[in-house]
């Protein structure tokens, strides 16, 4: 049928033609209503998808902003921890250098003490001028400083033994000469 029907034709149309026209108009209106419903449902579906997309986009954006802020906070915390560690290592290095200086001083003082210890061992045998006096003094000192005694001292005993052996060799070489 023709899509556009003029008024003249309606006036001249028979009952049957008018019925066909009404039927065609009815079918066409039904088809248009069905297409309108299809279009409306597609529009509603697209709008729902857009709304879900907007909602998801907003949620993702919010999550992104939250993660971004958390990253900044973590970065700041990390930087603070690095600074604390750097300060700690600097202090440790300073303490290490100070400890090394003190250790060197202590080693020097130990050297001086060792010299004093040897002079102390010599002190025990001062005034000894014979082999018999040397042996007697040695026995007396061992009675006092032997490590098995209550007041004994192992290091001092070793120093006395070294000094005794040195003086003993000196007396032996003197006697042989």
HELIX and SHEET records of a PDB file:
HELIX    1   1 UNK A    7  UNK A   12  1                                   6    
HELIX    2   2 UNK A   15  UNK A  124  1                                 110    
HELIX    3   3 UNK A  131  UNK A  145  1                                  15    
HELIX    4   4 UNK A  154  UNK A  176  1                                  23    
END                                                                             
